[in-house]
Amino acid sequence: MDDLNTRQPAESAFSAAPPVARFRLTFEALETIPFPSYAGSAWRGLLGHGLRRLACVTRQPTCEGCMLKYNCLYSTFFETPGAPEAASARYAALPHPFVLEPEIRAEREIPSGGALRLGITLIGAAAEQAPYLIHAMNLAGERGFGRAGGRFAVEALEREVLLGSETWDRVYEADTGEYQRLGTQPVSFPPPPAAVRVRLMTPLRIKRHGHFVGGNDFEAGDFLRHLCTRLAMLAELYGGDPRPFQWESLLHHAQTIRVSAPRLHWHEWTRFSSRQNTLMQMGGLLGSFLLEGPELETFWPALWLGQWVHVGKATSFGLGSYRLELDRSDS
């Protein structure tokens, strides 16, 4: 396998893409922390709790009817205020300007003094709010991790120098308390291959005709349609040009793309919803599949960028994450 995220000169940047910035938070466990097999739900809850505690001055139970809704940090991340009416009418649910990348680890317990890490991708103007995330997560850490508890504190924050490069600069350290603001680098893409393997890192939840797509009936159009629709929404809401991602204009190109050598299986994930006070099933597809076809180049910018913004349902929990790999041997 070759690493497609190694920076190579691209013929042109894809200017229509919404601005994307990747960050990594490192925490120190102040107490022993019971750690779930997948921590996306817990981290999302902690982020929401910390932002609400930091930003909400009215202490209303919901943002509905709040006069500060359009100027509030919490609603910026969790309520998508000020969305165009056209977007709200077309889409049943609008995407949040962040995506979580929780670490997946074998240990089910983090000892006191141990390290925890959380990746978070910020989209559009949300990237400028990164310093607030430090304070919000420290407030959340006072509450403790998940239902079982276990306090933690932010130790450092890193920002990726260039999207997809996996080269990181430390922009905050708790020892100094200073935040270093980095300028935004333009997005560039490696050249498109003739075929690419998509490896699903977290469960992929996509629907066709109201039903979740399983491994036996998975098609290229399922994946590409959800990916392009998500990117169009992100561009419309958070910056960029949604027109190149409009599915109606891409449908005839997608019909030339096929899935081959699929290795997919359904993985069930159960999470506890504190809002509904119940367990919820959040399963999806894991594994990999090969995409190939004469029009693959048309979808290459969307496929490459989608690695960082995810695809399908529950992306703010970290679901729908994937990585691209050149597949020469299909072994």
C-alpha atoms as a printed R data frame, in Angstrom:
    type eleno elety resid chain resno       x      y       z
1   ATOM     1    CA   MET     A     1   0.000  0.000   0.000
2   ATOM     2    CA   ASP     A     2   1.198  3.524  -0.807
3   ATOM     3    CA   ASP     A     3   0.361  6.490   1.381
4   ATOM     4    CA   LEU     A     4  -1.883  8.818  -0.609
5   ATOM     5    CA   ASN     A     5  -1.631 11.487   2.053
6   ATOM     6    CA   THR     A     6   2.064 12.071   1.403
7   ATOM     7    CA   ARG     A     7   2.187 15.555  -0.014
8   ATOM     8    CA   GLN     A     8   2.666 15.615  -3.775
9   ATOM     9    CA   PRO     A     9   2.314 18.570  -6.170
10  ATOM    10    CA   ALA     A    10  -1.272 18.862  -7.363
11  ATOM    11    CA   GLU     A    11  -2.148 20.539 -10.645
12  ATOM    12    CA   SER     A    12  -4.527 22.922  -8.899
13  ATOM    13    CA   ALA     A    13  -6.142 23.453  -5.539
14  ATOM    14    CA   PHE     A    14  -9.816 22.672  -5.328
15  ATOM    15    CA   SER     A    15 -11.042 26.141  -4.378
16  ATOM    16    CA   ALA     A    16 -14.639 25.025  -3.933
17  ATOM    17    CA   ALA     A    17 -13.789 22.976  -0.839
18  ATOM    18    CA   PRO     A    18 -14.932 24.323   2.544
19  ATOM    19    CA   PRO     A    19 -12.030 25.436   4.787
20  ATOM    20    CA   VAL     A    20 -10.886 22.560   7.014
21  ATOM    21    CA   ALA     A    21  -8.363 22.548   9.888
22  ATOM    22    CA   ARG     A    22  -7.324 19.524  11.952
23  ATOM    23    CA   PHE     A    23  -6.402 19.734  15.654
24  ATOM    24    CA   ARG     A    24  -5.273 17.224  18.293
25  ATOM    25    CA   LEU     A    25  -5.906 17.621  22.006
26  ATOM    26    CA   THR     A    26  -3.796 15.800  24.592
27  ATOM    27    CA   PHE     A    27  -5.168 15.388  28.124
28  ATOM    28    CA   GLU     A    28  -3.717 14.185  31.404
29  ATOM    29    CA   ALA     A    29  -5.890 11.883  33.505
30  ATOM    30    CA   LEU     A    30  -6.127 13.344  37.013
31  ATOM    31    CA   GLU     A    31  -7.886 10.205  38.252
32  ATOM    32    CA   THR     A    32  -8.343  6.685  36.935
33  ATOM    33    CA   ILE     A    33 -10.703  6.852  33.933
34  ATOM    34    CA   PRO     A    34 -12.782  3.866  32.735
35  ATOM    35    CA   PHE     A    35 -12.443  4.059  28.949
36  ATOM    36    CA   PRO     A    36 -15.076  2.706  26.510
37  ATOM    37    CA   SER     A    37 -14.295  0.674  23.406
38  ATOM    38    CA   TYR     A    38 -15.376  3.671  21.322
39  ATOM    39    CA   ALA     A    39 -15.289  7.069  23.014
40  ATOM    40    CA   GLY     A    40 -16.929  9.267  20.364
41  ATOM    41    CA   SER     A    41 -20.220  9.653  22.230
42  ATOM    42    CA   ALA     A    42 -18.489 10.493  25.512
43  ATOM    43    CA   TRP     A    43 -16.212 13.084  23.905
44  ATOM    44    CA   ARG     A    44 -19.096 14.742  22.069
45  ATOM    45    CA   GLY     A    45 -21.048 14.993  25.306
46  ATOM    46    CA   LEU     A    46 -18.053 16.469  27.106
47  ATOM    47    CA   LEU     A    47 -17.499 19.026  24.355
48  ATOM    48    CA   GLY     A    48 -21.137 20.096  24.452
49  ATOM    49    CA   HIS     A    49 -21.147 20.297  28.258
50  ATOM    50    CA   GLY     A    50 -17.949 22.347  28.327
51  ATOM    51    CA   LEU     A    51 -19.042 24.775  25.604
52  ATOM    52    CA   ARG     A    52 -22.457 25.333  27.181
53  ATOM    53    CA   ARG     A    53 -20.914 25.921  30.610
54  ATOM    54    CA   LEU     A    54 -18.365 28.305  29.081
55  ATOM    55    CA   ALA     A    55 -20.620 30.246  26.721
56  ATOM    56    CA   CYS     A    56 -24.224 30.179  27.953
57  ATOM    57    CA   VAL     A    57 -25.048 33.312  29.987
58  ATOM    58    CA   THR     A    58 -28.837 32.833  30.081
59  ATOM    59    CA   ARG     A    59 -28.750 29.268  31.475
60  ATOM    60    CA   GLN     A    60 -31.832 28.417  29.412
61  ATOM    61    CA   PRO     A    61 -32.384 24.652  29.005
62  ATOM    62    CA   THR     A    62 -32.407 24.978  25.170
63  ATOM    63    CA   CYS     A    63 -31.229 27.512  22.602
64  ATOM    64    CA   GLU     A    64 -34.726 27.888  21.135
65  ATOM    65    CA   GLY     A    65 -35.913 31.474  21.528
66  ATOM    66    CA   CYS     A    66 -32.626 32.722  22.997
67  ATOM    67    CA   MET     A    67 -31.748 36.233  21.768
68  ATOM    68    CA   LEU     A    68 -28.031 35.346  21.868
69  ATOM    69    CA   LYS     A    69 -28.412 32.286  19.666
70  ATOM    70    CA   TYR     A    70 -26.638 33.847  16.691
71  ATOM    71    CA   ASN     A    71 -23.683 35.085  18.730
72  ATOM    72    CA   CYS     A    72 -23.135 32.121  21.033
73  ATOM    73    CA   LEU     A    73 -20.176 29.774  20.868
74  ATOM    74    CA   TYR     A    74 -22.244 26.767  21.932
75  ATOM    75    CA   SER     A    75 -24.913 27.289  19.277
76  ATOM    76    CA   THR     A    76 -22.211 27.838  16.649
77  ATOM    77    CA   PHE     A    77 -20.980 24.295  17.266
78  ATOM    78    CA   PHE     A    78 -24.204 22.465  18.069
79  ATOM    79    CA   GLU     A    79 -27.190 24.379  16.673
80  ATOM    80    CA   THR     A    80 -26.020 25.644  13.220
81  ATOM    81    CA   PRO     A    81 -27.618 29.091  13.718
82  ATOM    82    CA   GLY     A    82 -28.161 31.430  10.795
83  ATOM    83    CA   ALA     A    83 -28.306 28.613   8.225
84  ATOM    84    CA   PRO     A    84 -29.779 29.740   4.887
85  ATOM    85    CA   GLU     A    85 -33.491 28.999   4.646
86  ATOM    86    CA   ALA     A    86 -32.873 27.194   1.366
87  ATOM    87    CA   ALA     A    87 -30.475 24.773   3.071
88  ATOM    88    CA   SER     A    88 -32.836 24.189   5.992
89  ATOM    89    CA   ALA     A    89 -35.659 23.413   3.563
90  ATOM    90    CA   ARG     A    90 -33.629 20.962   1.452
91  ATOM    91    CA   TYR     A    91 -31.945 18.967   4.193
92  ATOM    92    CA   ALA     A    92 -33.547 17.164   7.122
93  ATOM    93    CA   ALA     A    93 -30.511 17.795   9.344
94  ATOM    94    CA   LEU     A    94 -27.707 20.307   8.931
95  ATOM    95    CA   PRO     A    95 -24.097 19.315   9.699
96  ATOM    96    CA   HIS     A    96 -22.160 20.761  12.602
97  ATOM    97    CA   PRO     A    97 -18.840 22.550  11.876
98  ATOM    98    CA   PHE     A    98 -16.756 19.910  13.640
99  ATOM    99    CA   VAL     A    99 -15.836 16.245  13.338
100 ATOM   100    CA   LEU     A   100 -14.331 14.170  16.126
101 ATOM   101    CA   GLU     A   101 -11.464 11.700  15.689
102 ATOM   102    CA   PRO     A   102 -11.391  9.740  18.970
103 ATOM   103    CA   GLU     A   103  -8.443  7.461  19.563
104 ATOM   104    CA   ILE     A   104  -9.234  3.759  19.562
105 ATOM   105    CA   ARG     A   105  -7.248  1.921  22.194
106 ATOM   106    CA   ALA     A   106  -7.217 -1.549  23.687
107 ATOM   107    CA   GLU     A   107  -6.987 -0.451  27.326
108 ATOM   108    CA   ARG     A   108 -10.300 -0.154  29.121
109 ATOM   109    CA   GLU     A   109  -8.809  1.995  31.885
110 ATOM   110    CA   ILE     A   110  -6.558  5.072  31.863
111 ATOM   111    CA   PRO     A   111  -4.507  5.334  35.075
112 ATOM   112    CA   SER     A   112  -4.045  8.603  36.920
113 ATOM   113    CA   GLY     A   113  -1.241 10.479  35.149
114 ATOM   114    CA   GLY     A   114  -1.925  8.696  31.857
115 ATOM   115    CA   ALA     A   115  -2.566 10.464  28.553
116 ATOM   116    CA   LEU     A   116  -5.751 10.684  26.473
117 ATOM   117    CA   ARG     A   117  -5.956 12.111  22.967
118 ATOM   118    CA   LEU     A   118  -8.752 13.485  20.827
119 ATOM   119    CA   GLY     A   119  -8.599 14.675  17.234
120 ATOM   120    CA   ILE     A   120 -11.081 17.338  16.154
121 ATOM   121    CA   THR     A   121 -11.535 18.776  12.680
122 ATOM   122    CA   LEU     A   122 -12.975 22.295  12.549
123 ATOM   123    CA   ILE     A   123 -14.755 23.551   9.442
124 ATOM   124    CA   GLY     A   124 -15.001 27.151   8.265
125 ATOM   125    CA   ALA     A   125 -14.879 29.936  10.865
126 ATOM   126    CA   ALA     A   126 -15.042 27.366  13.695
127 ATOM   127    CA   ALA     A   127 -11.265 26.944  13.302
128 ATOM   128    CA   GLU     A   128 -10.825 30.413  14.797
129 ATOM   129    CA   GLN     A   129 -12.563 29.241  17.968
130 ATOM   130    CA   ALA     A   130  -9.934 26.624  18.826
131 ATOM   131    CA   PRO     A   131  -8.687 28.497  21.940
132 ATOM   132    CA   TYR     A   132 -12.195 28.265  23.400
133 ATOM   133    CA   LEU     A   133 -12.063 24.483  23.020
134 ATOM   134    CA   ILE     A   134  -9.155 24.391  25.467
135 ATOM   135    CA   HIS     A   135 -11.183 26.159  28.147
136 ATOM   136    CA   ALA     A   136 -14.339 24.182  27.346
137 ATOM   137    CA   MET     A   137 -12.562 20.830  27.654
138 ATOM   138    CA   ASN     A   138 -10.904 21.859  30.909
139 ATOM   139    CA   LEU     A   139 -14.372 22.655  32.289
140 ATOM   140    CA   ALA     A   140 -15.602 19.287  31.024
141 ATOM   141    CA   GLY     A   141 -12.605 17.627  32.649
142 ATOM   142    CA   GLU     A   142 -13.687 18.968  36.038
143 ATOM   143    CA   ARG     A   143 -16.933 17.033  35.570
144 ATOM   144    CA   GLY     A   144 -15.192 13.803  34.591
145 ATOM   145    CA   PHE     A   145 -15.156 11.407  31.666
146 ATOM   146    CA   GLY     A   146 -18.472  9.782  30.754
147 ATOM   147    CA   ARG     A   147 -20.995  8.341  33.203
148 ATOM   148    CA   ALA     A   148 -18.277  6.603  35.242
149 ATOM   149    CA   GLY     A   149 -16.346  9.836  35.825
150 ATOM   150    CA   GLY     A   150 -12.614 10.379  36.134
151 ATOM   151    CA   ARG     A   151 -11.276 13.937  35.943
152 ATOM   152    CA   PHE     A   152  -8.791 15.131  33.326
153 ATOM   153    CA   ALA     A   153  -7.138 18.355  32.122
154 ATOM   154    CA   VAL     A   154  -5.885 19.686  28.796
155 ATOM   155    CA   GLU     A   155  -2.139 19.291  28.471
156 ATOM   156    CA   ALA     A   156  -1.542 20.471  24.883
157 ATOM   157    CA   LEU     A   157  -3.167 21.319  21.563
158 ATOM   158    CA   GLU     A   158  -1.602 20.666  18.157
159 ATOM   159    CA   ARG     A   159  -2.667 21.834  14.691
160 ATOM   160    CA   GLU     A   160  -1.822 20.077  11.448
161 ATOM   161    CA   VAL     A   161   0.489 22.259   9.375
162 ATOM   162    CA   LEU     A   162  -0.986 21.263   6.005
163 ATOM   163    CA   LEU     A   163  -4.185 19.272   5.607
164 ATOM   164    CA   GLY     A   164  -3.417 15.561   5.257
165 ATOM   165    CA   SER     A   165   0.324 15.961   5.877
166 ATOM   166    CA   GLU     A   166   0.272 14.422   9.393
167 ATOM   167    CA   THR     A   167   2.842 17.073  10.360
168 ATOM   168    CA   TRP     A   168   1.742 18.856  13.527
169 ATOM   169    CA   ASP     A   169   2.754 22.051  15.326
170 ATOM   170    CA   ARG     A   170   2.073 22.469  19.024
171 ATOM   171    CA   VAL     A   171   0.026 25.654  19.373
172 ATOM   172    CA   TYR     A   172  -0.769 25.421  23.088
173 ATOM   173    CA   GLU     A   173   0.883 24.013  26.206
174 ATOM   174    CA   ALA     A   174  -0.678 24.080  29.637
175 ATOM   175    CA   ASP     A   175   2.704 24.892  31.195
176 ATOM   176    CA   THR     A   176   2.840 28.289  29.472
177 ATOM   177    CA   GLY     A   177  -0.872 28.940  28.943
178 ATOM   178    CA   GLU     A   178  -0.143 30.614  25.608
179 ATOM   179    CA   TYR     A   179  -1.909 29.932  22.296
180 ATOM   180    CA   GLN     A   180  -0.078 30.345  18.992
181 ATOM   181    CA   ARG     A   181  -2.342 31.198  16.078
182 ATOM   182    CA   LEU     A   182  -1.280 29.614  12.784
183 ATOM   183    CA   GLY     A   183  -2.225 30.908   9.346
184 ATOM   184    CA   THR     A   184  -4.420 28.820   7.052
185 ATOM   185    CA   GLN     A   185  -2.651 26.903   4.295
186 ATOM   186    CA   PRO     A   186  -4.426 26.368   0.950
187 ATOM   187    CA   VAL     A   187  -5.681 22.842   0.317
188 ATOM   188    CA   SER     A   188  -3.857 20.871  -2.363
189 ATOM   189    CA   PHE     A   189  -4.520 17.350  -3.542
190 ATOM   190    CA   PRO     A   190  -2.291 14.469  -4.600
191 ATOM   191    CA   PRO     A   191  -2.825 13.330  -8.208
192 ATOM   192    CA   PRO     A   192  -5.801 11.010  -8.788
193 ATOM   193    CA   PRO     A   193  -5.088  7.282  -9.201
194 ATOM   194    CA   ALA     A   194  -6.824  4.873 -11.574
195 ATOM   195    CA   ALA     A   195  -8.272  2.985  -8.598
196 ATOM   196    CA   VAL     A   196  -8.311  3.520  -4.848
197 ATOM   197    CA   ARG     A   197  -9.170  1.400  -1.833
198 ATOM   198    CA   VAL     A   198 -11.397  3.041   0.774
199 ATOM   199    CA   ARG     A   199 -10.711  1.735   4.267
200 ATOM   200    CA   LEU     A   200 -13.485  2.463   6.778
201 ATOM   201    CA   MET     A   201 -11.979  3.415  10.134
202 ATOM   202    CA   THR     A   202 -15.241  3.891  12.075
203 ATOM   203    CA   PRO     A   203 -18.771  2.616  11.295
204 ATOM   204    CA   LEU     A   204 -20.303  4.023   8.109
205 ATOM   205    CA   ARG     A   205 -24.046  4.688   8.389
206 ATOM   206    CA   ILE     A   206 -25.688  5.556   5.064
207 ATOM   207    CA   LYS     A   207 -29.245  5.015   3.899
208 ATOM   208    CA   ARG     A   208 -30.907  4.161   0.609
209 ATOM   209    CA   HIS     A   209 -34.697  4.533   0.346
210 ATOM   210    CA   GLY     A   210 -34.954  4.941   4.118
211 ATOM   211    CA   HIS     A   211 -32.968  1.811   5.039
212 ATOM   212    CA   PHE     A   212 -29.363  1.430   6.112
213 ATOM   213    CA   VAL     A   213 -27.113  0.001   3.396
214 ATOM   214    CA   GLY     A   214 -25.389 -3.257   4.321
215 ATOM   215    CA   GLY     A   215 -22.320 -4.957   2.925
216 ATOM   216    CA   ASN     A   216 -24.228 -7.209   0.513
217 ATOM   217    CA   ASP     A   217 -26.021 -4.391  -1.317
218 ATOM   218    CA   PHE     A   218 -23.394 -1.649  -1.056
219 ATOM   219    CA   GLU     A   219 -22.809  0.329  -4.283
220 ATOM   220    CA   ALA     A   220 -20.418  3.091  -5.319
221 ATOM   221    CA   GLY     A   221 -23.299  5.499  -5.792
222 ATOM   222    CA   ASP     A   222 -24.345  5.078  -2.162
223 ATOM   223    CA   PHE     A   223 -20.990  6.258  -0.903
224 ATOM   224    CA   LEU     A   224 -20.421  9.001  -3.499
225 ATOM   225    CA   ARG     A   225 -23.915 10.479  -3.152
226 ATOM   226    CA   HIS     A   226 -23.675 10.850   0.627
227 ATOM   227    CA   LEU     A   227 -20.125 12.194   0.376
228 ATOM   228    CA   CYS     A   228 -20.900 14.834  -2.268
229 ATOM   229    CA   THR     A   229 -24.127 15.894  -0.550
230 ATOM   230    CA   ARG     A   230 -22.264 16.391   2.726
231 ATOM   231    CA   LEU     A   231 -19.533 18.455   1.074
232 ATOM   232    CA   ALA     A   232 -22.148 20.590  -0.712
233 ATOM   233    CA   MET     A   233 -23.855 21.301   2.625
234 ATOM   234    CA   LEU     A   234 -20.553 22.126   4.354
235 ATOM   235    CA   ALA     A   235 -19.564 24.490   1.538
236 ATOM   236    CA   GLU     A   236 -22.959 26.205   1.587
237 ATOM   237    CA   LEU     A   237 -22.968 26.646   5.360
238 ATOM   238    CA   TYR     A   238 -19.325 27.235   6.227
239 ATOM   239    CA   GLY     A   239 -17.552 28.590   3.145
240 ATOM   240    CA   GLY     A   240 -16.695 27.349  -0.328
241 ATOM   241    CA   ASP     A   241 -18.751 26.695  -3.429
242 ATOM   242    CA   PRO     A   242 -21.393 23.953  -3.208
243 ATOM   243    CA   ARG     A   243 -22.033 23.758  -6.960
244 ATOM   244    CA   PRO     A   244 -19.203 21.337  -7.884
245 ATOM   245    CA   PHE     A   245 -20.573 18.865  -5.303
246 ATOM   246    CA   GLN     A   246 -24.208 18.958  -6.442
247 ATOM   247    CA   TRP     A   247 -25.225 15.328  -6.892
248 ATOM   248    CA   GLU     A   248 -27.633 16.007  -9.753
249 ATOM   249    CA   SER     A   249 -24.767 17.154 -11.972
250 ATOM   250    CA   LEU     A   250 -22.527 14.250 -10.913
251 ATOM   251    CA   LEU     A   251 -24.985 11.366 -11.194
252 ATOM   252    CA   HIS     A   252 -24.059 10.366 -14.754
253 ATOM   253    CA   HIS     A   253 -20.354 10.391 -13.834
254 ATOM   254    CA   ALA     A   254 -21.034  8.196 -10.775
255 ATOM   255    CA   GLN     A   255 -22.672  5.554 -12.937
256 ATOM   256    CA   THR     A   256 -19.221  4.740 -14.376
257 ATOM   257    CA   ILE     A   257 -17.716  4.041 -10.919
258 ATOM   258    CA   ARG     A   258 -17.948  0.542  -9.502
259 ATOM   259    CA   VAL     A   259 -17.132 -1.204  -6.246
260 ATOM   260    CA   SER     A   260 -14.875 -4.235  -6.491
261 ATOM   261    CA   ALA     A   261 -13.201 -6.538  -3.956
262 ATOM   262    CA   PRO     A   262 -15.497 -5.439  -1.102
263 ATOM   263    CA   ARG     A   263 -14.575 -6.656   2.372
264 ATOM   264    CA   LEU     A   264 -17.416 -5.197   4.382
265 ATOM   265    CA   HIS     A   265 -19.227 -6.259   7.522
266 ATOM   266    CA   TRP     A   266 -21.768 -4.675   9.846
267 ATOM   267    CA   HIS     A   267 -20.423 -3.578  13.224
268 ATOM   268    CA   GLU     A   268 -22.886 -2.701  15.979
269 ATOM   269    CA   TRP     A   269 -22.042  0.140  18.349
270 ATOM   270    CA   THR     A   270 -24.211  0.945  21.355
271 ATOM   271    CA   ARG     A   271 -24.108  4.327  23.046
272 ATOM   272    CA   PHE     A   272 -25.960  5.870  25.969
273 ATOM   273    CA   SER     A   273 -27.945  9.014  25.203
274 ATOM   274    CA   SER     A   274 -28.092 11.248  28.275
275 ATOM   275    CA   ARG     A   275 -30.663 13.455  26.551
276 ATOM   276    CA   GLN     A   276 -33.043 10.526  25.982
277 ATOM   277    CA   ASN     A   277 -31.789  8.521  28.975
278 ATOM   278    CA   THR     A   278 -31.595  5.322  26.958
279 ATOM   279    CA   LEU     A   279 -29.203  3.078  25.034
280 ATOM   280    CA   MET     A   280 -29.094  3.627  21.270
281 ATOM   281    CA   GLN     A   281 -27.844  1.354  18.498
282 ATOM   282    CA   MET     A   282 -25.389  3.141  16.185
283 ATOM   283    CA   GLY     A   283 -24.028  0.350  14.008
284 ATOM   284    CA   GLY     A   284 -22.530  0.701  10.553
285 ATOM   285    CA   LEU     A   285 -20.222 -0.804   7.969
286 ATOM   286    CA   LEU     A   286 -16.549 -1.511   8.614
287 ATOM   287    CA   GLY     A   287 -13.924 -2.965   6.283
288 ATOM   288    CA   SER     A   288 -12.772 -1.776   2.875
289 ATOM   289    CA   PHE     A   289 -13.696 -1.647  -0.795
290 ATOM   290    CA   LEU     A   290 -12.048 -0.696  -4.070
291 ATOM   291    CA   LEU     A   291 -13.390  2.169  -6.200
292 ATOM   292    CA   GLU     A   292 -12.493  2.217  -9.879
293 ATOM   293    CA   GLY     A   293 -13.863  3.484 -13.164
294 ATOM   294    CA   PRO     A   294 -13.145  5.940 -15.983
295 ATOM   295    CA   GLU     A   295 -14.686  8.912 -14.129
296 ATOM   296    CA   LEU     A   296 -12.919  8.391 -10.797
297 ATOM   297    CA   GLU     A   297 -10.898 11.572 -11.376
298 ATOM   298    CA   THR     A   298 -14.137 13.602 -11.265
299 ATOM   299    CA   PHE     A   299 -14.693 12.520  -7.660
300 ATOM   300    CA   TRP     A   300 -11.077 12.601  -6.547
301 ATOM   301    CA   PRO     A   301 -11.126 15.994  -4.729
302 ATOM   302    CA   ALA     A   302 -14.307 14.971  -2.877
303 ATOM   303    CA   LEU     A   303 -12.871 11.557  -1.978
304 ATOM   304    CA   TRP     A   304  -9.635 13.058  -0.703
305 ATOM   305    CA   LEU     A   305 -11.253 15.828   1.319
306 ATOM   306    CA   GLY     A   306 -13.877 13.445   2.708
307 ATOM   307    CA   GLN     A   307 -11.179 11.692   4.740
308 ATOM   308    CA   TRP     A   308 -11.151 14.684   7.078
309 ATOM   309    CA   VAL     A   309 -14.864 15.579   7.178
310 ATOM   310    CA   HIS     A   310 -16.227 11.982   7.169
311 ATOM   311    CA   VAL     A   311 -19.402 10.762   5.484
312 ATOM   312    CA   GLY     A   312 -22.810  9.421   6.514
313 ATOM   313    CA   LYS     A   313 -24.652  9.824   9.799
314 ATOM   314    CA   ALA     A   314 -23.221 10.725  13.238
315 ATOM   315    CA   THR     A   315 -20.030 12.314  11.894
316 ATOM   316    CA   SER     A   316 -19.864 14.609  14.936
317 ATOM   317    CA   PHE     A   317 -19.446 11.432  17.028
318 ATOM   318    CA   GLY     A   318 -16.532 10.431  14.782
319 ATOM   319    CA   LEU     A   319 -18.435  7.900  12.664
320 ATOM   320    CA   GLY     A   320 -17.949  7.662   8.903
321 ATOM   321    CA   SER     A   321 -14.174  8.090   9.043
322 ATOM   322    CA   TYR     A   322 -12.155  6.556   6.212
323 ATOM   323    CA   ARG     A   323  -8.707  6.637   4.653
324 ATOM   324    CA   LEU     A   324  -7.644  6.172   1.023
325 ATOM   325    CA   GLU     A   325  -4.972  3.708  -0.061
326 ATOM   326    CA   LEU     A   326  -3.515  2.796  -3.412
327 ATOM   327    CA   ASP     A   327  -4.277 -0.881  -3.919
328 ATOM   328    CA   ARG     A   328  -1.788 -2.524  -6.266
329 ATOM   329    CA   SER     A   329  -1.957 -6.120  -5.089
330 ATOM   330    CA   ASP     A   330  -5.510 -6.250  -3.608
331 ATOM   331    CA   SER     A   331  -4.128 -8.595  -1.008
